[in-house]
Amino acid sequence: MQPTVVELGEQPYVGRRETVTMTEFAQVADHLPLLLARLAERGVPVAGAPFFRYRMIDMSADLVVEAGIPISEPVAVAEPMFVETLPAGRYATVSHVGHPDGLMAATSRLLDWGRENDLRWDVQPTPTGEVWGCRLEVLMTDPAVEPDMHKWRTDLFLKLAG
């Protein structure tokens, strides 16, 4: 699909953050069902699709990644869960349909498209990795409904600078 630029408003969410390597990413994914269960137990309605938010990326070392669930209004939660707000602003976005293993290539294509179109990302390079204002993988397909991972749709959103 062709990337586009969209304007998004602020979005509160319940999340859980982990520092992992790429090989340990599955433990972050394991948090989504737990977050959904906790929200359901408390009667908190979900306001959108679950996502992974990449806060800091050092592909050769660690990733700081959150599993998140959008909610309508902030609620009280117990650690290690937290409530934060995804920032409003302009985002470059594209959909990836296929196995999640293809997300790195889809992200690379989106980054290349941004450079080709003179877009600036909301990212700060640091000695320990890139710190992103907001970089999301939104899971648009429910694995319980569609078990074939090659049919899953994930929407990528990368926040643009200023």
DSSP file (Angstrom, degrees, kcal/mol; ACC not computed):
  #  RESIDUE AA STRUCTURE BP1 BP2  ACC     N-H-->O    O-->H-N    N-H-->O    O-->H-N    TCO  KAPPA ALPHA  PHI   PSI    X-CA   Y-CA   Z-CA
    1    1 A M              0   0    0      0, 0.0    96,-0.0     0, 0.0     0, 0.0   0.000 360.0 360.0 360.0 155.0    0.0    0.0    0.0
    2    2 A Q        -     0   0    0      1,-0.1    93,-0.1    92,-0.1    91,-0.0  -0.632 360.0-118.7 -81.1 131.0    1.1    3.6   -0.6
    3    3 A P        -     0   0    0      0, 0.0     2,-0.3     0, 0.0    91,-0.2  -0.300  34.7-175.2 -63.8 154.0    2.2    5.5    2.5
    4    4 A T  E     -A   93   0A   0     89,-2.3    89,-2.9    87,-0.0     2,-0.5  -0.898  25.7-117.3-140.0 170.4    0.3    8.6    3.5
    5    5 A V  E     +A   92   0A   0     -2,-0.3     2,-0.3    87,-0.2    87,-0.2  -0.966  35.6 179.5-113.0 129.8    0.5   11.4    6.0
    6    6 A V  E     -A   91   0A   0     85,-2.8    85,-2.9    -2,-0.5     2,-0.5  -0.889  26.8-127.5-127.5 157.9   -2.3   11.7    8.6
    7    7 A E  E     -A   90   0A   0     -2,-0.3     2,-0.4    83,-0.2    83,-0.2  -0.928  29.5-170.8-104.4 125.7   -3.1   14.0   11.5
    8    8 A L  E     -A   89   0A   0     81,-2.9    81,-2.5    -2,-0.5     2,-0.1  -0.913  13.5-137.0-118.8 145.6   -3.9   12.2   14.7
    9    9 A G        -     0   0    0     -2,-0.4    77,-0.1    79,-0.2     0, 0.0  -0.397  44.9 -72.0 -86.6 171.9   -5.3   13.5   18.0
   10   10 A E        -     0   0    0     -2,-0.1    -1,-0.2    78,-0.1    75,-0.0  -0.316  49.3-164.5 -60.7 148.5   -4.0   12.6   21.5
   11   11 A Q  E     -B   86   0A   0     75,-1.6    75,-3.2    -3,-0.1    61,-0.1  -0.918  11.0-142.5-142.1 112.0   -5.0    9.1   22.6
   12   12 A P  E     +B   85   0A   0      0, 0.0    59,-2.2     0, 0.0     2,-0.3  -0.415  29.3 175.6 -68.6 151.0   -4.8    7.8   26.2
   13   13 A Y  E     -BC  84  70A   0     71,-2.8    71,-2.1    57,-0.3     2,-0.5  -0.992  33.5-125.6-152.4 157.1   -3.6    4.2   26.6
   14   14 A V  E     +BC  83  69A   0     55,-2.4    55,-2.4    -2,-0.3     2,-0.3  -0.903  44.9 167.2-100.5 133.3   -2.8    1.6   29.1
   15   15 A G  E     -BC  82  68A   0     67,-2.7    67,-1.9    -2,-0.5     2,-0.3  -0.864  34.7-147.0-141.2 173.8    0.7    0.1   28.6
   16   16 A R  E     -BC  81  67A   0     51,-1.6    51,-2.3    -2,-0.3     2,-0.3  -0.965  22.8-147.9-144.6 130.5    3.5   -2.0   29.9
   17   17 A R  E     + C   0  66A   0     63,-0.5     2,-0.3    -2,-0.3    49,-0.2  -0.775  16.1 177.7-107.7 142.2    7.1   -1.2   29.0
   18   18 A E  E     - C   0  65A   0     47,-2.7    47,-2.6    -2,-0.3     2,-0.6  -0.984  25.9-140.0-137.5 148.9   10.1   -3.6   28.5
   19   19 A T  E     + C   0  64A   0     -2,-0.3     2,-0.3    45,-0.2    45,-0.2  -0.966  46.0 150.7-105.5 117.8   13.7   -3.3   27.6
   20   20 A V  E     - C   0  63A   0     43,-2.6    43,-3.4    -2,-0.6     2,-0.2  -0.874  45.3-115.2-140.6 166.3   14.5   -6.2   25.3
   21   21 A T    >   -     0   0    0     -2,-0.3     3,-1.2    41,-0.2     4,-0.3  -0.572  46.3 -98.4 -92.8 169.9   16.7   -7.4   22.5
   22   22 A M  G >  S+     0   0    0     39,-0.3     3,-1.2     1,-0.3     4,-0.2   0.861 125.9  55.0 -57.7 -35.3   15.1   -8.3   19.1
   23   23 A T  G 3  S+     0   0    0      1,-0.2     3,-0.3     2,-0.1    -1,-0.3   0.691 107.5  50.1 -73.5 -16.3   15.2  -12.0   20.1
   24   24 A E  G X  S+     0   0    0     -3,-1.2     3,-1.7     1,-0.2     4,-0.5   0.310  75.7 108.8-100.2   7.7   13.3  -11.3   23.3
   25   25 A F  T X>  +     0   0    0     -3,-1.2     4,-1.6     1,-0.3     3,-1.5   0.789  63.1  72.7 -58.5 -29.9   10.5   -9.3   21.6
   26   26 A A  H 3> S+     0   0    0     -3,-0.3     4,-1.8     1,-0.3    -1,-0.3   0.816  88.1  62.1 -57.1 -31.5    8.0  -12.1   22.2
   27   27 A Q  H <4 S+     0   0    0     -3,-1.7     4,-0.3     1,-0.2    -1,-0.3   0.813 102.8  50.5 -67.7 -26.8    7.8  -11.3   25.9
   28   28 A V  H X4 S+     0   0    0     -3,-1.5     3,-1.6    -4,-0.5     4,-0.4   0.917 108.1  52.2 -70.9 -43.8    6.5   -7.8   25.0
   29   29 A A  H >< S+     0   0    0     -4,-1.6     3,-1.2     1,-0.3    -2,-0.2   0.827  99.1  65.5 -60.7 -32.0    3.8   -9.3   22.8
   30   30 A D  T 3X S+     0   0    0     -4,-1.8     4,-0.8     1,-0.2    -1,-0.3   0.707  90.6  66.5 -63.9 -19.0    2.8  -11.5   25.7
   31   31 A H  H <> S+     0   0    0     -3,-1.6     4,-2.8    -4,-0.3    -1,-0.2   0.775  83.5  73.4 -74.6 -25.7    1.7   -8.4   27.6
   32   32 A L  H <> S+     0   0    0     -3,-1.2     4,-2.6    -4,-0.4     5,-0.2   0.932  97.1  45.1 -59.5 -49.8   -1.2   -7.6   25.2
   33   33 A P  H  > S+     0   0    0      0, 0.0     4,-2.3     0, 0.0    -1,-0.2   0.884 114.4  51.0 -61.5 -34.8   -3.6  -10.4   26.3
   34   34 A L  H  X S+     0   0    0     -4,-0.8     4,-2.3     2,-0.2    -2,-0.2   0.915 110.6  47.8 -67.3 -42.5   -2.8   -9.6   30.0
   35   35 A L  H  X S+     0   0    0     -4,-2.8     4,-2.3     2,-0.2     5,-0.2   0.933 112.7  49.2 -62.7 -45.0   -3.5   -5.9   29.4
   36   36 A L  H  X S+     0   0    0     -4,-2.6     4,-2.4    -5,-0.2    -2,-0.2   0.905 111.1  50.0 -60.7 -41.7   -6.8   -6.7   27.6
   37   37 A A  H  X S+     0   0    0     -4,-2.3     4,-2.6    -5,-0.2    -1,-0.2   0.912 110.0  50.0 -64.3 -42.6   -7.8   -9.1   30.4
   38   38 A R  H  X S+     0   0    0     -4,-2.3     4,-1.4     2,-0.2    -1,-0.2   0.899 111.8  48.2 -63.4 -40.9   -7.1   -6.5   33.1
   39   39 A L  H  <>S+     0   0    0     -4,-2.3     5,-2.7     2,-0.2     4,-0.5   0.917 112.1  49.1 -66.1 -42.0   -9.2   -3.8   31.3
   40   40 A A  H ><5S+     0   0    0     -4,-2.4     3,-1.1     1,-0.2    -2,-0.2   0.905 107.4  54.9 -63.4 -42.0  -12.1   -6.3   30.8
   41   41 A E  H 3<5S+     0   0    0     -4,-2.6    -1,-0.2     1,-0.3    -2,-0.2   0.851 113.3  42.7 -57.7 -35.2  -12.0   -7.2   34.5
   42   42 A R  T 3<5S-     0   0    0     -4,-1.4    -1,-0.3    -5,-0.2    -2,-0.2   0.441 113.5-117.0 -93.7  -1.1  -12.4   -3.6   35.4
   43   43 A G  T < 5 +     0   0    0     -3,-1.1    -3,-0.2    -4,-0.5    -2,-0.1   0.768  59.6 154.5  72.4  25.1  -15.0   -2.8   32.8
   44   44 A V      < -     0   0    0     -5,-2.7    -1,-0.2    -6,-0.2     2,-0.2  -0.774  41.1-130.5 -88.3 119.3  -12.7   -0.4   31.0
   45   45 A P        -     0   0    0      0, 0.0    27,-0.8     0, 0.0     2,-0.3  -0.458  15.1-125.1 -72.7 140.6  -13.8   -0.1   27.3
   46   46 A V  B     -J   71   0B   0     25,-0.2    25,-0.3    -2,-0.2     3,-0.1  -0.657  16.9-162.8 -81.7 138.1  -11.0   -0.5   24.7
   47   47 A A        -     0   0    0     23,-2.7     2,-0.3    -2,-0.3    24,-0.2   0.213  61.9 -15.6-110.5  14.4  -10.9    2.5   22.3
   48   48 A G  S    S-     0   0    0     22,-0.5    -1,-0.1     0, 0.0    24,-0.0  -0.983  89.3 -43.7 171.1-175.6   -8.9    1.0   19.4
   49   49 A A        -     0   0    0     -2,-0.3    91,-0.1     1,-0.1    -2,-0.1  -0.438  60.8-104.1 -76.7 146.8   -6.5   -1.7   18.2
   50   50 A P        -     0   0    0      0, 0.0    89,-2.7     0, 0.0     2,-0.3  -0.265  46.2-176.0 -65.3 159.0   -3.6   -2.9   20.4
   51   51 A F  E     -ED  68 138A   0     17,-2.4    17,-2.8    87,-0.2     2,-0.5  -0.945  30.1-124.5-149.8 166.6   -0.2   -1.7   19.4
   52   52 A F  E     -ED  67 137A   0     85,-2.1    85,-2.2    -2,-0.3     2,-0.6  -0.988  24.7-158.6-113.7 130.6    3.5   -1.8   20.1
   53   53 A R  E     -ED  66 136A   0     13,-2.4    13,-2.6    -2,-0.5     2,-0.7  -0.949   6.3-149.3-112.5 120.4    5.2    1.6   20.7
   54   54 A Y  E     +E   65   0A   0     81,-2.7    81,-0.3    -2,-0.6    11,-0.2  -0.801  21.7 171.0 -89.9 113.7    9.0    1.7   20.2
   55   55 A R  E     +     0   0A   0      9,-3.0    77,-2.1    -2,-0.7     2,-0.4   0.867  69.8  12.3 -89.9 -43.1   10.4    4.3   22.5
   56   56 A M  E     -EF  64 131A   0      8,-1.4     8,-2.7    75,-0.2     2,-0.5  -0.999  67.9-164.1-140.6 134.6   14.1    3.7   22.0
   57   57 A I  E     +EF  63 130A   0     73,-2.3    73,-2.6    -2,-0.4     2,-0.3  -0.971  22.9 157.0-128.2 120.3   15.8    1.6   19.3
   58   58 A D    >   -     0   0    0      4,-1.5     3,-2.2    -2,-0.5    71,-0.0  -0.846  22.6-164.5-133.0  96.9   19.3    0.3   19.2
   59   59 A M  T 3  S+     0   0    0     -2,-0.3   -37,-0.3     1,-0.3     4,-0.1   0.733  87.5  50.6 -60.6 -23.8   19.1   -2.7   16.8
   60   60 A S  T 3  S+     0   0    0      2,-0.1    -1,-0.3   -39,-0.1   -39,-0.0   0.557 130.3   5.4 -90.0  -6.9   22.4   -4.1   17.9
   61   61 A A  S <  S-     0   0    0     -3,-2.2   -39,-0.3     1,-0.3     2,-0.3   0.232 113.3  -2.2-135.4-100.3   21.6   -3.9   21.6
   62   62 A D        -     0   0    0     66,-0.2    -4,-1.5   -41,-0.1     2,-0.4  -0.732  40.2-158.2-113.1 154.3   18.3   -3.0   23.3
   63   63 A L  E     -CE  20  57A   0    -43,-3.4   -43,-2.6    -2,-0.3     2,-0.7  -0.976  12.1-148.4-119.6 139.4   14.8   -1.9   22.4
   64   64 A V  E     +CE  19  56A   0     -8,-2.7    -9,-3.0    -2,-0.4    -8,-1.4  -0.946  34.8 170.8-105.6 111.2   12.5   -0.1   24.8
   65   65 A V  E     -CE  18  54A   0    -47,-2.6   -47,-2.7    -2,-0.7     2,-0.4  -0.932  22.7-153.8-128.8 143.1    9.1   -1.2   23.7
   66   66 A E  E     -CE  17  53A   0    -13,-2.6   -13,-2.4    -2,-0.4     2,-0.5  -0.924  10.3-145.9-114.1 141.5    5.6   -0.8   25.1
   67   67 A A  E     -CE  16  52A   0    -51,-2.3   -51,-1.6    -2,-0.4     2,-0.3  -0.925  36.2-175.9 -94.2 129.8    2.6   -3.0   24.6
   68   68 A G  E     -CE  15  51A   0    -17,-2.8   -17,-2.4    -2,-0.5   -53,-0.2  -0.950  28.9-162.9-137.3 152.9   -0.4   -0.7   24.6
   69   69 A I  E     -C   14   0A   0    -55,-2.4   -55,-2.4    -2,-0.3   -20,-0.1  -0.987  28.6-126.5-130.3 119.6   -4.2   -0.7   24.5
   70   70 A P  E     -C   13   0A   0      0, 0.0   -23,-2.7     0, 0.0   -22,-0.5  -0.393  30.0-171.7 -64.5 141.5   -6.0    2.6   23.6
   71   71 A I  B     -J   46   0B   0    -59,-2.2   -25,-0.2   -25,-0.3   -27,-0.0  -0.897  30.9-123.6-130.4 161.1   -8.7    3.6   26.1
   72   72 A S  S    S+     0   0    0    -27,-0.8    -1,-0.1    -2,-0.3   -26,-0.1   0.904  93.1   6.4 -72.6 -42.0  -11.4    6.3   26.1
   73   73 A E  S    S-     0   0    0    -62,-0.1    -1,-0.2    -3,-0.1   -62,-0.0  -0.989  89.9 -89.9-142.3 148.1  -10.3    8.0   29.3
   74   74 A P        -     0   0    0      0, 0.0     2,-0.3     0, 0.0   -60,-0.1  -0.251  45.9-174.1 -57.3 144.6   -7.3    7.6   31.7
   75   75 A V        -     0   0    0    -31,-0.0     2,-0.4    -4,-0.0    -4,-0.0  -0.882  31.4 -94.0-133.5 163.9   -7.9    5.1   34.6
   76   76 A A        +     0   0    0     -2,-0.3     2,-0.3     6,-0.0     6,-0.1  -0.671  47.5 175.3 -80.7 134.9   -5.9    4.1   37.6
   77   77 A V        -     0   0    0     -2,-0.4     2,-0.3     4,-0.1     6,-0.1  -0.937  27.2-117.3-136.1 160.1   -3.7    1.0   37.1
   78   78 A A    >   -     0   0    0     -2,-0.3     3,-1.8     4,-0.1     0, 0.0  -0.726  50.9 -63.6 -97.6 147.3   -1.2   -0.8   39.2
   79   79 A E  T 3  S+     0   0    0      1,-0.3     3,-0.1    -2,-0.3    -1,-0.1  -0.341 116.6  39.1 -60.3 147.0    2.5   -1.2   38.3
   80   80 A P  T 3  S+     0   0    0      0, 0.0   -63,-0.5     0, 0.0    -1,-0.3  -0.973 113.2  71.1 -88.0   8.4    4.0   -2.5   36.1
   81   81 A M  E <   -B   16   0A   0     -3,-1.8     2,-0.3   -65,-0.1   -65,-0.2  -0.432  64.5-177.9 -76.3 160.0    1.1   -1.1   34.0
   82   82 A F  E     -B   15   0A   0    -67,-1.9   -67,-2.7    -2,-0.1     2,-0.5  -0.959  24.4-126.4-149.8 165.2    0.9    2.6   33.4
   83   83 A V  E     +B   14   0A   0     -2,-0.3     2,-0.2   -69,-0.2   -69,-0.2  -0.984  38.6 151.6-118.2 129.1   -1.4    5.1   31.7
   84   84 A E  E     -B   13   0A   0    -71,-2.1   -71,-2.8    -2,-0.5     2,-0.4  -0.792  38.0-112.8-139.4-176.7    0.0    7.6   29.2
   85   85 A T  E     -B   12   0A   0    -73,-0.3   -75,-0.1    -2,-0.2     3,-0.0  -0.990  18.5-130.3-128.7 127.7   -1.1    9.5   26.1
   86   86 A L  E     -B   11   0A   0    -75,-3.2   -75,-1.6    -2,-0.4     2,-0.1  -0.566  42.9-107.0 -68.8 138.3    0.1    9.0   22.5
   87   87 A P        -     0   0    0      0, 0.0     2,-0.1     0, 0.0    -1,-0.1  -0.373  24.1-121.9 -75.1 146.1    0.9   12.5   21.2
   88   88 A A        +     0   0    0     -2,-0.1     2,-0.3   -81,-0.1   -79,-0.2  -0.396  60.9  88.0 -72.1 158.4   -1.1   14.4   18.7
   89   89 A G  E    S-A    8   0A   0    -81,-2.5   -81,-2.9    -2,-0.1     2,-0.4  -0.908  76.2 -37.9 147.2-170.4    0.5   15.4   15.4
   90   90 A R  E     -A    7   0A   0     -2,-0.3    70,-3.2    70,-0.3     2,-0.4  -0.734  52.5-174.1 -91.1 136.0    1.3   14.4   11.9
   91   91 A Y  E     -AG   6 159A   0    -85,-2.9   -85,-2.8    -2,-0.4     2,-0.4  -0.979  24.1-135.6-130.4 140.8    2.3   10.8   11.2
   92   92 A A  E     -AG   5 158A   0     66,-2.6    66,-2.6    -2,-0.4     2,-0.3  -0.818  38.2-177.4 -87.1 136.9    3.5    9.0    8.1
   93   93 A T  E     +AG   4 157A   0    -89,-2.9   -89,-2.3    -2,-0.4     2,-0.3  -0.972  19.8 169.8-141.3 151.4    1.6    5.7    7.9
   94   94 A V  E     - G   0 156A   0     62,-1.5    62,-3.2    -2,-0.3     2,-0.4  -0.974  28.0-124.2-154.3 152.0    1.4    2.6    5.8
   95   95 A S  E     - G   0 155A   0     -2,-0.3     2,-0.5    60,-0.2    60,-0.2  -0.815  16.7-159.8 -99.8 140.8   -0.3   -0.8    6.1
   96   96 A H  E     - G   0 154A   0     58,-3.0    58,-2.8    -2,-0.4     2,-0.6  -0.987   3.5-168.2-118.0 123.8    1.5   -4.1    6.0
   97   97 A V  E     + G   0 153A   0     -2,-0.5     2,-0.3    56,-0.2    56,-0.2  -0.960  52.0  51.8-111.8 118.8   -0.4   -7.2    5.1
   98   98 A G  S    S-     0   0    0     54,-2.9    53,-0.2    -2,-0.6    52,-0.1  -0.906  94.9 -19.5 148.7-176.0    1.6  -10.4    5.8
   99   99 A H    >   -     0   0    0     -2,-0.3     3,-2.5    51,-0.2     4,-0.1  -0.277  60.3-119.3 -59.2 140.4    3.6  -12.2    8.3
  100  100 A P  G >  S+     0   0    0      0, 0.0     3,-2.0     0, 0.0     4,-0.3   0.722 108.7  76.0 -56.3 -21.5    5.0  -10.0   11.1
  101  101 A D  G >  S+     0   0    0      1,-0.3     3,-0.5     2,-0.1     4,-0.3   0.753  88.9  60.1 -60.5 -21.9    8.5  -11.0   10.0
  102  102 A G  G <> S+     0   0    0     -3,-2.5     4,-2.1     1,-0.2    -1,-0.3   0.464  78.1  91.0 -84.5  -1.2    8.0   -8.6    7.1
  103  103 A L  H <> S+     0   0    0     -3,-2.0     4,-2.7     1,-0.2    -1,-0.2   0.851  80.8  56.0 -66.6 -33.7    7.5   -5.5    9.4
  104  104 A M  H <> S+     0   0    0     -3,-0.5     4,-2.3    -4,-0.3    -1,-0.2   0.926 110.2  45.4 -63.6 -42.4   11.1   -4.6    9.4
  105  105 A A  H  > S+     0   0    0     -4,-0.3     4,-2.2     2,-0.2    -2,-0.2   0.899 113.1  50.4 -66.6 -39.9   11.2   -4.4    5.6
  106  106 A A  H  X S+     0   0    0     -4,-2.1     4,-2.1     2,-0.2    -2,-0.2   0.896 110.8  49.6 -64.3 -39.6    7.9   -2.4    5.6
  107  107 A T  H  X S+     0   0    0     -4,-2.7     4,-2.7     2,-0.2    -2,-0.2   0.911 109.3  51.7 -65.3 -41.9    9.3    0.0    8.2
  108  108 A S  H  X S+     0   0    0     -4,-2.3     4,-2.6     1,-0.2    -2,-0.2   0.905 109.4  50.0 -60.5 -41.7   12.4    0.5    6.1
  109  109 A R  H  X S+     0   0    0     -4,-2.2     4,-2.6     2,-0.2    -1,-0.2   0.897 110.6  49.7 -64.3 -39.0   10.3    1.2    3.0
  110  110 A L  H  X S+     0   0    0     -4,-2.1     4,-2.3     2,-0.2    -2,-0.2   0.914 111.2  49.0 -66.0 -41.9    8.3    3.8    5.0
  111  111 A L  H  X S+     0   0    0     -4,-2.7     4,-2.1     2,-0.2    -2,-0.2   0.917 112.5  48.4 -62.1 -43.1   11.5    5.4    6.3
  112  112 A D  H  X S+     0   0    0     -4,-2.6     4,-2.7     2,-0.2    -2,-0.2   0.920 109.9  52.0 -62.1 -44.4   12.9    5.5    2.7
  113  113 A W  H  X S+     0   0    0     -4,-2.6     4,-1.4     1,-0.2    -1,-0.2   0.904 108.4  52.1 -59.0 -42.0    9.6    7.0    1.5
  114  114 A G  H  <>S+     0   0    0     -4,-2.3     5,-3.0     2,-0.2    -1,-0.2   0.919 110.7  46.8 -60.9 -44.3    9.8    9.7    4.1
  115  115 A R  H ><5S+     0   0    0     -4,-2.1     3,-1.7     1,-0.2    -2,-0.2   0.917 109.8  53.6 -63.6 -42.9   13.4   10.6    3.1
  116  116 A E  H 3<5S+     0   0    0     -4,-2.7    -1,-0.2     1,-0.3    -2,-0.2   0.788 112.8  45.0 -61.8 -26.9   12.3   10.7   -0.6
  117  117 A N  T 3<5S-     0   0    0     -4,-1.4    -1,-0.3    -3,-0.2    -2,-0.2   0.135 115.7-113.8-105.0  18.6    9.5   13.1    0.3
  118  118 A D  T < 5 +     0   0    0     -3,-1.7     2,-0.3     1,-0.2    -3,-0.2   0.826  60.8 157.1  54.9  38.0   11.7   15.3    2.5
  119  119 A L      < -     0   0    0     -5,-3.0     2,-0.5    -6,-0.1    -1,-0.2  -0.711  33.6-143.3 -90.9 145.0    9.9   14.4    5.7
  120  120 A R        -     0   0    0     -2,-0.3    41,-3.1    41,-0.2     2,-0.2  -0.933  14.1-136.9-110.3 131.6   11.6   14.8    9.1
  121  121 A W  B     -K  160   0C   0     -2,-0.5     2,-1.6    39,-0.3    39,-0.3  -0.513  19.2-117.2 -84.7 152.1   10.9   12.2   11.8
  122  122 A D  S    S+     0   0    0     37,-2.6    11,-3.3    12,-0.2    12,-0.5  -0.656  73.3 123.9 -84.7  79.7   10.3   13.0   15.5
  123  123 A V  E     -H  132   0A   0     -2,-1.6     9,-0.2     9,-0.2    -2,-0.1  -0.998  47.8-155.7-145.0 141.8   13.4   11.1   16.6
  124  124 A Q  E     -H  131   0A   0      7,-2.7     7,-2.8    -2,-0.3     2,-0.3  -0.975  17.2-137.6-121.2 119.4   16.5   12.1   18.6
  125  125 A P  E     +H  130   0A   0      0, 0.0     5,-0.2     0, 0.0    -2,-0.0  -0.579  30.2 175.2 -71.7 135.6   19.7   10.1   18.1
  126  126 A T  E >   -H  129   0A   0      3,-1.8     3,-1.5    -2,-0.3    -2,-0.0  -0.861  47.6-100.0-131.2 167.8   21.5    9.4   21.4
  127  127 A P  T 3  S+     0   0    0      0, 0.0     3,-0.1     0, 0.0    -1,-0.0   0.756 124.6  46.0 -60.8 -22.2   24.5    7.4   22.4
  128  128 A T  T 3  S-     0   0    0      1,-0.3     2,-0.2   -67,-0.0   -66,-0.2   0.365 127.1 -70.2-103.3   5.4   22.3    4.5   23.4
  129  129 A G  E <   - H   0 126A   0     -3,-1.5    -3,-1.8   -73,-0.1     2,-0.5  -0.800  67.6 -42.5 137.9-178.6   20.0    4.5   20.4
  130  130 A E  E     -FH  57 125A   0    -73,-2.6   -73,-2.3    -2,-0.2     2,-0.6  -0.747  45.7-152.5 -87.2 127.1   17.2    6.5   18.6
  131  131 A V  E     -FH  56 124A   0     -7,-2.8    -7,-2.7    -2,-0.5     2,-0.3  -0.905  15.8-153.8-102.2 118.1   14.6    7.9   20.9
  132  132 A W  E     - H   0 123A   0    -77,-2.1    -9,-0.2    -2,-0.6     3,-0.2  -0.709  20.7-146.6 -96.7 139.3   11.2    8.3   19.0
  133  133 A G  S    S-     0   0    0    -11,-3.3     2,-0.2    -2,-0.3    -1,-0.1   0.907  91.6 -18.7 -64.0 -42.5    8.5   10.8   19.8
  134  134 A C        +     0   0    0    -12,-0.5    25,-2.9    25,-0.2     2,-0.4  -0.738  65.8 167.5-168.9 120.2    6.0    8.1   18.7
  135  135 A R  E     - I   0 158A   0    -81,-0.3   -81,-2.7    -2,-0.2     2,-0.3  -0.957  21.3-176.1-137.2 114.3    6.6    5.0   16.5
  136  136 A L  E     -DI  53 157A   0     21,-3.1    21,-2.1    -2,-0.4     2,-0.5  -0.861  30.7-163.6-122.0 146.1    3.8    2.5   16.4
  137  137 A E  E     -DI  52 156A   0    -85,-2.2   -85,-2.1    -2,-0.3     2,-0.5  -0.967  25.5-160.6-116.4 108.2    2.9   -0.9   15.0
  138  138 A V  E     -DI  51 155A   0     17,-3.2    17,-2.4    -2,-0.5     2,-1.1  -0.814  12.3-137.8 -97.4 123.6   -0.9   -1.1   15.3
  139  139 A L  E     + I   0 154A   0    -89,-2.7    15,-0.2    -2,-0.5    -2,-0.0  -0.678  27.5 172.5 -86.5  99.5   -2.3   -4.7   15.2
  140  140 A M        +     0   0    0     13,-1.7     2,-0.5    -2,-1.1    14,-0.2   0.600  59.7  68.3 -85.8 -12.5   -5.3   -4.5   13.0
  141  141 A T  S    S-     0   0    0     12,-0.9    11,-0.1     5,-0.0     3,-0.0  -0.925  76.3-137.5-111.5 131.5   -5.9   -8.3   12.8
  142  142 A D    >>  -     0   0    0     -2,-0.5     4,-2.5     1,-0.1     3,-1.5  -0.774   8.6-149.6 -85.1 117.2   -7.0  -10.3   15.8
  143  143 A P  T 34 S+     0   0    0      0, 0.0    -1,-0.1     0, 0.0     6,-0.0   0.772  96.8  61.2 -59.7 -24.8   -5.0  -13.6   15.9
  144  144 A A  T 34 S+     0   0    0      1,-0.2    -2,-0.0     2,-0.1    -3,-0.0   0.790 112.6  37.2 -70.3 -26.1   -8.0  -15.3   17.5
  145  145 A V  T <4 S+     0   0    0     -3,-1.5    -1,-0.2     1,-0.3    -4,-0.0   0.828 129.4  30.3 -91.2 -38.7  -10.1  -14.5   14.5
  146  146 A E     <  +     0   0    0     -4,-2.5    -1,-0.3     1,-0.1     5,-0.1  -0.856  61.6 176.4-125.5  95.0   -7.4  -15.0   11.8
  147  147 A P        +     0   0    0      0, 0.0     2,-0.9     0, 0.0    -1,-0.1   0.704  56.7  96.1 -72.9 -18.3   -4.8  -17.6   12.8
  148  148 A D    >   -     0   0    0      1,-0.2     3,-2.2     2,-0.1     4,-0.2  -0.622  61.0-162.0 -77.2 104.9   -3.0  -17.4    9.4
  149  149 A M  G >  S+     0   0    0     -2,-0.9     3,-1.0     1,-0.3   -51,-0.2   0.715  85.0  68.3 -62.1 -21.7   -0.1  -14.9   10.2
  150  150 A H  G 3  S+     0   0    0      1,-0.2    -1,-0.3   -51,-0.1   -51,-0.2   0.603 100.2  49.9 -74.0  -9.8    0.4  -14.3    6.4
  151  151 A K  G <  S+     0   0    0     -3,-2.2    -1,-0.2   -53,-0.2    -2,-0.2   0.391  83.9 120.6-105.1   0.7   -3.0  -12.6    6.3
  152  152 A W    <   -     0   0    0     -3,-1.0   -54,-2.9    -4,-0.2     2,-0.5  -0.376  51.6-147.1 -70.6 143.3   -2.4  -10.2    9.3
  153  153 A R  E     -G   97   0A   0    -56,-0.2   -13,-1.7    -2,-0.1   -12,-0.9  -0.946  16.3-179.6-112.1 130.3   -2.6   -6.5    8.8
  154  154 A T  E     -GI  96 139A   0    -58,-2.8   -58,-3.0    -2,-0.5     2,-0.5  -0.998  15.8-148.5-127.5 128.5   -0.4   -4.1   10.8
  155  155 A D  E     -GI  95 138A   0    -17,-2.4   -17,-3.2    -2,-0.4     2,-0.4  -0.853  11.8-150.0 -98.0 128.6   -0.5   -0.4   10.4
  156  156 A L  E     -GI  94 137A   0    -62,-3.2   -62,-1.5    -2,-0.5     2,-0.4  -0.810  12.7-173.8 -97.9 137.0    2.7    1.5   10.9
  157  157 A F  E     -GI  93 136A   0    -21,-2.1   -21,-3.1    -2,-0.4     2,-0.5  -0.985   3.9-177.3-132.7 120.9    2.7    5.1   12.3
  158  158 A L  E     -GI  92 135A   0    -66,-2.6   -66,-2.6    -2,-0.4   -23,-0.2  -0.979  27.4-126.1-120.2 121.6    5.9    7.2   12.6
  159  159 A K  E     -G   91   0A   0    -25,-2.9   -37,-2.6    -2,-0.5     2,-0.3  -0.388  20.7-136.2 -70.0 138.1    5.5   10.7   14.0
  160  160 A L  B     -K  121   0C   0    -70,-3.2   -39,-0.3   -39,-0.3   -70,-0.3  -0.645  27.4 -97.6 -91.7 151.1    6.8   13.5   12.0
  161  161 A A              0   0    0    -41,-3.1   -41,-0.2    -2,-0.3   -39,-0.1  -0.358 360.0 360.0 -68.7 147.4    8.8   16.4   13.5
  162  162 A G              0   0    0     -2,-0.1    -1,-0.2   -41,-0.1   -41,-0.1   0.338 360.0 360.0  28.6 360.0    7.1   19.6   14.5
